[in-house]
Amino acid sequence: MLGRFRKDFAAISDLLASRLNTNPNYITLSSLGVAALACYALYLGFVEVAGLLVTLNGFLDWLDGAVARFHKRVTLRGELLDAVIDKYSECFILLALVFIGIPLWLSSFACIGVLMTTYVQARLGEALGKKRPLEGIGLERSDRCVLLTIGLLFNNLHPFLLPSIVAILAVGSNLTAALRLSKALKFLGQTG
């Protein structure tokens, strides 16, 4: 959903990226460190701190790609590293929610949805020779990051807010994976 606004943020993206002439892979790796800190904050029960760290993690995920594109350093190696680190980060954070009382089955279901959403797209892309053939369908990483941040930052407002958001992430991610799979199968049925 939020992926539709990428073009609107291009000027901001270019401005920030122009000021950071660094290897985008370092930014990607630092996002994993931030995710680990978010998990530790959850372990300690600092839920709002974890929310801020999830926000920073999402920002770094956005920034690494912006820096790579602006400085013309987009590589297959960097794209692979980014995709893998993103999934590790998301799953670590989702599973760390058990430290603050989110049921393991719910966190695990959300994690499976996150992984399958990406997997379906990657497999179809591999078959078609395209990078992101199903982008813009369903709940994307930016959407999940914003929802989880809201749940963590405003967790104290209502005891059911965060569990409800994790349930939305779990159902939404798995529905996104199913929708992408359906579209992929239809497309492959037309092309062979």
C-alpha positions as CSV (number, residue, x, y, z in Angstrom):
1,M,0.0,0.0,0.0
2,L,2.6,2.5,1.0
3,G,4.8,1.4,-1.9
4,R,2.5,3.5,-4.1
5,F,4.1,6.6,-2.6
6,R,7.7,5.8,-3.5
7,K,7.8,8.3,-6.3
8,D,6.4,11.0,-4.0
9,F,9.4,10.5,-1.7
10,A,12.0,10.5,-4.5
11,A,13.2,14.1,-3.8
12,I,13.6,13.4,-0.1
13,S,15.3,10.2,-0.9
14,D,17.7,11.8,-3.3
15,L,18.5,14.6,-0.9
16,L,19.4,12.2,1.9
17,A,21.2,9.8,-0.4
18,S,23.3,12.6,-1.9
19,R,24.7,13.4,1.6
20,L,25.6,9.7,2.3
21,N,28.4,8.6,0.0
22,T,28.9,5.3,1.8
23,N,28.6,1.6,0.8
24,P,24.8,0.8,1.0
25,N,25.7,-2.6,2.3
26,Y,27.0,-1.0,5.5
27,I,23.6,0.6,5.9
28,T,21.9,-2.8,5.3
29,L,24.1,-4.5,7.9
30,S,23.4,-1.7,10.4
31,S,19.7,-2.3,10.0
32,L,20.2,-5.9,11.3
33,G,22.0,-4.5,14.3
34,V,19.1,-2.1,14.9
35,A,16.7,-5.1,14.7
36,A,18.7,-7.0,17.2
37,L,18.5,-3.9,19.6
38,A,14.8,-3.9,19.1
39,C,14.6,-7.5,20.1
40,Y,16.7,-6.8,23.2
41,A,14.4,-3.9,24.0
42,L,11.4,-6.2,23.8
43,Y,13.2,-8.7,26.0
44,L,13.8,-6.0,28.6
45,G,10.1,-4.9,28.3
46,F,10.9,-1.5,26.7
47,V,8.1,-1.7,24.2
48,E,8.1,2.0,23.1
49,V,11.9,1.9,22.6
50,A,11.4,-1.2,20.5
51,G,8.9,0.8,18.5
52,L,11.4,3.5,17.8
53,L,14.0,1.0,16.8
54,V,11.6,-0.7,14.4
55,T,11.0,2.7,12.9
56,L,14.8,3.2,12.5
57,N,15.1,-0.3,11.0
58,G,12.5,0.5,8.4
59,F,14.2,3.8,7.7
60,L,17.6,2.2,7.2
61,D,15.9,-0.4,4.9
62,W,14.6,2.5,2.8
63,L,17.9,4.4,3.0
64,D,20.2,1.6,1.8
65,G,18.3,1.3,-1.5
66,A,18.1,5.1,-1.9
67,V,21.9,5.4,-1.5
68,A,22.5,2.5,-3.8
69,R,20.3,4.0,-6.6
70,F,21.6,7.6,-6.2
71,H,25.2,6.7,-6.3
72,K,24.7,4.0,-9.0
73,R,25.8,1.2,-6.7
74,V,22.9,-1.1,-7.2
75,T,24.3,-4.7,-7.4
76,L,22.8,-8.2,-7.3
77,R,25.0,-8.8,-4.3
78,G,23.6,-5.8,-2.5
79,E,20.0,-6.7,-3.5
80,L,20.4,-10.2,-2.2
81,L,22.0,-9.0,1.1
82,D,19.2,-6.5,1.5
83,A,16.4,-9.0,0.9
84,V,18.0,-11.6,3.3
85,I,18.7,-9.0,6.1
86,D,15.2,-7.6,5.8
87,K,13.6,-11.0,6.3
88,Y,15.9,-11.8,9.3
89,S,15.1,-8.4,10.8
90,E,11.4,-8.8,10.4
91,C,11.3,-12.3,11.7
92,F,13.5,-11.6,14.7
93,I,11.4,-8.7,15.7
94,L,8.1,-10.6,15.2
95,L,9.3,-13.6,17.2
96,A,10.7,-11.4,19.9
97,L,7.2,-10.2,20.6
98,V,6.7,-13.3,22.7
99,F,8.9,-11.5,25.3
100,I,6.0,-9.1,25.9
101,G,3.2,-11.6,25.8
102,I,2.3,-12.0,22.2
103,P,1.5,-15.8,21.7
104,L,4.2,-17.7,19.9
105,W,1.7,-19.1,17.4
106,L,0.6,-15.6,16.4
107,S,4.1,-14.3,16.0
108,S,5.1,-17.4,14.0
109,F,2.1,-17.1,11.7
110,A,3.0,-13.5,11.0
111,C,6.6,-14.6,10.3
112,I,5.5,-17.3,7.9
113,G,3.4,-14.7,6.1
114,V,6.3,-12.3,5.8
115,L,8.5,-15.1,4.4
116,M,5.9,-16.5,2.0
117,T,5.0,-13.1,0.6
118,T,8.6,-12.5,-0.5
119,Y,9.1,-16.1,-1.6
120,V,6.2,-16.2,-4.0
121,Q,7.4,-13.0,-5.6
122,A,11.0,-14.2,-5.8
123,R,10.0,-17.5,-7.4
124,L,7.8,-15.9,-10.0
125,G,10.5,-13.3,-10.7
126,E,13.0,-16.0,-11.2
127,A,10.6,-17.8,-13.6
128,L,9.9,-14.6,-15.6
129,G,13.3,-13.0,-15.4
130,K,11.8,-9.9,-13.7
131,K,12.8,-8.5,-10.3
132,R,9.5,-7.7,-8.7
133,P,6.6,-8.9,-10.8
134,L,4.0,-8.7,-8.0
135,E,5.1,-5.5,-6.3
136,G,2.3,-3.4,-5.0
137,I,0.0,-6.3,-4.2
138,G,-1.2,-6.5,-0.6
139,L,0.7,-5.8,2.6
140,E,4.3,-4.8,1.8
141,R,7.3,-4.4,4.2
142,S,6.7,-0.7,4.6
143,D,3.1,-1.3,5.6
144,R,4.1,-4.0,8.1
145,C,6.8,-1.7,9.5
146,V,4.3,1.2,10.0
147,L,1.7,-1.1,11.6
148,L,4.1,-2.7,14.0
149,T,5.6,0.7,15.0
150,I,2.1,2.0,15.8
151,G,1.4,-1.1,17.8
152,L,4.6,-0.9,19.8
153,L,4.5,2.9,20.3
154,F,0.9,3.0,21.4
155,N,0.8,-0.4,23.2
156,N,0.0,1.3,26.5
157,L,-3.2,2.8,25.2
158,H,-5.1,-0.4,25.1
159,P,-4.0,-4.0,26.1
160,F,-5.5,-5.4,22.8
161,L,-3.9,-2.9,20.4
162,L,-0.6,-4.7,19.8
163,P,-2.0,-8.2,19.7
164,S,-4.7,-7.0,17.2
165,I,-2.0,-5.4,15.0
166,V,0.1,-8.6,15.1
167,A,-3.0,-10.5,14.1
168,I,-3.6,-8.1,11.2
169,L,0.0,-8.5,10.2
170,A,-0.3,-12.3,10.4
171,V,-3.6,-12.5,8.4
172,G,-2.6,-9.7,6.0
173,S,0.8,-11.1,5.2
174,N,-0.6,-14.6,4.6
175,L,-3.4,-13.2,2.5
176,T,-0.9,-11.2,0.5
177,A,1.1,-14.4,-0.1
178,A,-2.1,-16.2,-1.2
179,L,-3.1,-13.3,-3.4
180,R,0.3,-13.2,-5.0
181,L,0.4,-16.9,-5.5
182,S,-3.1,-16.8,-7.1
183,K,-1.9,-14.0,-9.5
184,A,1.3,-15.8,-10.2
185,L,-0.5,-19.1,-11.0
186,K,-3.0,-17.3,-13.3
187,F,-0.1,-15.5,-15.1
188,L,1.9,-18.7,-15.5
189,G,-1.2,-20.5,-16.7
190,Q,-1.4,-17.9,-19.5
191,T,2.3,-18.1,-20.4
192,G,3.0,-21.8,-19.7
